[in-house]
Amino acid sequence: MQGLHLTADLSQCQCEHHWLVDASRLGSACEHAVAQAGLTVVGRLFHTFDTTVHGPGGVTATLLLAESHLCVHTWPETGSVTLDVYVCNYGGDHSHKARELLAQLLHLFHPTHTLQHEIWRGQQPTSPHTVDLPAGHTIAPPMTTPAIILAAGRGERMRPLTDTTPKPLLRVQGQALLAWHVNALVAGGFTQLVFNTAWLSHEISSFFDASRNTDGTFKLSFKKSQCLDCSPPDLPTPTCSHAFSAQFSNEQTDFGGALETAGGIARALPLLGAHHPPQPQDVFWVVAGDVFVPGFAFTQASVERFRASTHLAHLWLVPNPPHNPLGDFGLSDDGLALNLPKPSPPLSGDPVPASAPRYTYSTIGLYRAELFSPLWCDIAHGNPSGVKAPLAPLLRRAMDAGRVSAELYTGPWTDVGTPERLAELNAT
């Protein structure tokens, strides 16, 4: 006997209201998701509860599967949902199908927050998800997701500002660029942060030293009006702070300079907790320290959808800014990033030529450590030789294999790449 049991508690779901109250529509959507995941329905029961003083009743949707079962329960009054997926792996490993089914349901309900557990039933494989508990009690603890903020670049186009200040520490609307990312990540519950540094690396470490706690964690203060985790902002004090851990991968000290994006991420893999060889659960956020994206939310729901997929990366793309009119990557209707050929640049004053649209990579993404292992990347785990390598070739190779997903982000976003763009942000 051996199987995989997945549970997920979803809160503040942003889906259409009928998915929470219409048993027939929800049941049909569940059956479609089961079929898409490659599982087999052998029985079904859908029930809508009566309306109460709190509003419309919720739904229970249960599907009996040849492989075991799916149960969904909704609470429309709070926008909450619980999901329960179990597959027996007798006669074949259906674990990837269970994760795909869960991913489709997460996409359907679009929760703001997700708490997910994996429970191996029966004889379980060796896995960092499992823990030893008394007989009869087997549960997997929640997986944590670290993040790396890329902060190693020289910032040549920002000179002379970056002659004495690393670009991620330049201030936008009263906060260091890098601090905006820390705020957003910690507000989303991602408190294990890694920074790769090179140019003026001591300035970045000193920036954090002033906020070090006695227990080794850090706290940065934010204006409540700029803190994504403070609502409403008009609280008794004008600032707030949230604890997080910080580790530094100093490429200047180790190799005399920056290793470019792929080289820097590969170097930081041990700090990000990645196994060698990499495991499917080795997932982390990546964001460049020199972009300003004040409304972006780093959410657990995004992580869970990505974990449940087989993709190596999930990218957030943005509409093309004036300095990158031809974009970087395409986006398919089913959410895959596309390695489209770059069109010829137009003559001065001419419009961008019509072709399949390409969008600009925002520098925000979720990644699996597997992308930085053989088959996709030639750099050894931890990059002990200090190999310099860009990220785009790895992504394009994985896109050609259909292993990179993406979505379009249309909120405010600026690549703070020139003094003029920085001045424009601070003038608003």
N, C-alpha and C positions, 0 to 999 in steps of 0.2 A: 504493500500500500504506500503510495506516494503521490502527493498532489500539492498544488499551490492555491492558497486562499488569499485573496486581495480584498481589503476593505478601504473605504475612503469616506471621510466626513467632509461635506462641502458646505460652505457658508457664504452668504451674500451673493447668491447666484444671479448673474446678469442675463439669464436666458429669457426668451419670451414666456409670458405668464402661463400659457396653456400647457407648457411642458410640466408644470407643477400641479395642475388641477384636472387635466383631461386624461383619464385612464386609457381611453382608446388610442389617442394620438401618441401618448408616451409608450404604450405597449407596442405599437407599430414601429416606432423609432428604435425601441430596444431590440425587436426582432431583426430589423435591418442591420443594426450594429453587430448583433451576433453573427449574422450571415457574412457580413464584411470581414469579421475576424476569423472566419473559417470554422465556426462551431455550429452545432446542430441542435435545433429546438425539437423537443419531443412532447412538450406540454406547456400550458400557459394559464395564468390567472391574473386578471387585472381588476382592481377595485378602487372606486372613488369614495372617500369618506364624506359624511354629511356636513353641510355648512354649519358653522357654529357662530357664536358671538364674535369670534376672532376673525371670521371671514370664511372663504371657501375651504372645503375640506381637502386634505392631501390625497395622494395616490399611493397604493402599493401595487407594484408590478413584479410578478414573479415568472420567470421562464425556467422550466426544467430542461436541462441540456443532456444530450447523450454523454457529454463529458462531466456534467454535474448540474450547476445552477447559476442563475443571476437573480438577485433581489434588489429592487429599488424602492425607497420610501421617500416621500416628499413632504415638506412642511412649508406650504406657500406663505403662511403668515410671517415667517422669518426668512424666507428665501433659502431654506436649508434642504439638503438631500443627503441620504446615506446610500452607499453602494456596497454590494457584497457579491463578489465573483469567486467561484471555486471551480477548479478543473482537476479532475483525477488524471494522473499521468500514466495510468495502466495502459500498456500497449503503444505508448508514444508520448513524447513530451509536448504538452499543449500550453506550456507556460507563456510562450510568446503570444499565443492567441488570447490568453487571459489578459495580458498587459495591453494588447491592441484593443480589446473590447473596452477595457477601462479607459483608455485614452480617448476613444470615440465618445464615451459618455461624459467625460470631463469636457470635451469640446462642445457637446450638446448643452450642458448646463452652465458652462462658462463661470465657474465660481471665482470669487475674489480670494478666498482662502481654502486650502485643502490640507487635511491631515490624513495621510495614507500609511497603511501597514501591509507588510507581506508576511504571511504565516505559512511555513512549510509544514505540511501534514505528513505523518508517517515517517518513513526513513528520509531524512532531509540531507541534501548535499552540503558540503562544507561551504559556508557563506558568511560574510561579515554581517549579514542582516540578522542572523539568529543569535540568541543568547541562551545560556544555561539557566533554567528556572526549575522550581520543584516539579515533580511528576504531575502531569495533567495541565501544566501551564506553559504554553509555548507561544511566544509573541515576539514579533520583530520590532525593535525600537525605530522611531522615525529617522530617516536618513537626513543628514545635514548636507548642505550644498555650499561650498566655498565660492569665493569670487576673486578674480585677479583684476586689478586696475593697472593698466599699462601706463607707466610713467617714466620710461627710460629715454625718450627721444631728446635730441638736442634743440629742436625748435628753431631751425635756421631761419625760417621765414618770419619768425617773431622777433628777431634781433632788431634793436639792441635790448629789448625787454628781457629776453632770455639769457643775456650774458651774465646776469647776476641772480636770476630767479628761474627755476625750472618751470616749464610751461604749465604743468598741472597745478602749480601754486599761484598762478596769476589770478587775480580776483575779478569775479563777475558778480555784480550786484551785491557786493559786500562780503562774499564768500569765495574762498579758493575754489577753483574749478574742481579739484579733486574732492573737496569736502561735499560738494553737491552729490557726487556719486556715493560717498560714504553714507550720507543722510538717507538717500533713496534705498540703498541696499539694506541698511540696518532697519529701516522702517518696514521693509518686506520680510524681516526675520532672518536675513543673511548676515551673520555677524563674524564669520571667519574670513578675513580679508587678507589678500596677498598683494604686495606692490612690487613690480619689477622696476628697478631704478638703474640709472647710469650717470647721465649728465647732472652735476650738482646733487648727487644722491644724498649727501649729508644734509642738504637743506630739507629734503623730504622727511628723512628720519627725525631731524630736529623739530619739524612741524608737529610730529606726533609725540615727541618726548614731552612737550609741555602739557599734554593731556593724558599722560600715563597714570594709571591707578596703582595703588600698592599691590594689587593682586596680579599685575602684569597686563591687564586689559587697558583699553583706552576709552576716552570720552571726548567728543567734540561738541561744542555748544553751537546751537543754531537759533536763528530767529524763529519764533513759533510760526510766523506767517510763511516761512520757507521750509518748515519741517513737515514732511509727508505723513508723519505718524502722529501729529498733534491736531485734533479736531474736537471742538472748534479752536482756532488759534488765539482767541481773546481770553486766555487764561491768566491767573493772577501775576505770573512772571513773564517777561518778554522773551526769555530764552529757555531752551531745553537741551538735554543731552541723553545719549543712549550708548551703552557699553558695547564694545566689540573687540575682537582680537586682531592684531596686525603682525604680519611677517614680511620680511623684505628679501628680495632676491637681487643682490647688488652686482650687476653685470660689469660695472666699472672696476670694482675691486677684484672680481674674479677673472675678468678677461680683458680689461682695459678699455671697454666701451660697450655700447648697446648691441644686442644680438638680433635686432629686428623682431618682428612680431612672433613668427613661428618659433624662432630660436629662443626668444625670451619665455614664451609659454612652456616650451619643452624643458627649459632649465628649471622652471618653477613647479613642474609636476609633482615632485616629492613634497613641496610645501603645500600643494593643493590636495594632498592625501591620496594621490593616484597610486594604484598598485602596479607592480611590474611582474608579469605582463598586465596590461590594463584590464579592469573588470567592467561589465556593463553599467554598474552603479557609479563609476568614476565620472561624475558630471560636475561641471562648474560653470559659473558665469564669467564672461570676458567683457570688459568695457574699456575703451581708451580714455585716458585721463584728460584729454584735451578737447572733448566735445561737451557742449552745454545742452542738456536735454531735461529741463526742469520738471516736466510733467510725466516722465516715464516711470512706470511702476514695475519693480522687480517682484514678481508674485510667485508664491508656492504653486499655484495652479499651472503656471507656465512650465515650471520644473517638472511637475507630475506628468503633464502631457508629453513632455520631451522624454522623460524616463521610460514612459510606456511605449514609446516608438522605437524604431530600429535606426533612426537617423544618427549621424555623427555630429551634426551641428544644426542649430536653429538660429537663423539670422533675422534681425529686425532691419528692414530696408526703409528708406525715406525717399520722398520725391527729390528729384535732382536739383541741387542748388546751382546758382549761376556759375560757380567755379568748376562744376563737374556735370556739364549738360548731357553727356552721353551715358552717364550712369556706370554701374559696375556689373550687376547681375540682373537676370530676368526673373519673373515670378509666374509660375504656372497657375491655372485655375484651381488645381487641387493642392496648392500650397507648397510646391517644390521650388527651390532656388535653381535657376537655369544658367548654365555657362554659355550665354549667347555671344556670338562674335561681336566685336566692337565696331559700330558703323564708322565710316569715314567722317572726319570732322567737317562741319559745314564751312563754307567760305565766310569771311567776316560779314556779319549782317544778315546772313541767310538763316532760315529756320532749321532746327534739327531735322535730319532726314527721317521720313516715316519708315518705321520698321517695328518689329516686336519690341515693346517697351523694356527698357532697362532702368533699374533704380540704383540709388547710392546705398552702399552698406553703411549703416549708422555707427559701426564699430561695437554695437551691443549684440551679444549672442550667448547662447548656451552651447556648450561643447562637451563631447566625450573625449576622455584621454586617448581612446582608441585611434582618433584622428592623427595623433602624434606618435603612432607606432608603425612598425614595418607594414608594407603594402601601401600606406598613404604617405608616410614620412620616413626619411632615411636617417633622422637624428636619433642617437641612442637615448634611452630613458634618462632624464635629468641633464641631458646635453653636457656631459663632462668635458667635452673638447671645446665648448664655446662656439659651436657652429652658428654662423649668421644665416638666417633664412626668412624669407617673407611668408605670409600666411596665404595669400591669394592662390598660389599654385596648388596647395593642399586642398583648399575649398573647391577649386575648379575640378580637380581629380575626383573628389567625392561627389560633386554635382553630376558629373558625367555618369556616375554609377547610381544616381537617384537617391543619394544618402544625405542630402542637405535639404531641410525644410526652411521656410521663410514666411514672413508676414510683413505687411506694409504698415509703418507707423507714420501718422500724419500730424502728430503734435509738434510743438516748437522744438527745433533741433538746429544747432549751429556747430560746424567744425571751426573751432576758434584757431584758425591757422595763420591769421595775419593781424597786425596791430589795428588795422581798420575795422575788422570784424569785432575785435574785442571792444574797441571804442563805441561801435554801434550798440552792442549789448549793454554797455554801461551808460549809454545815453538814454535808454528807454526806462 
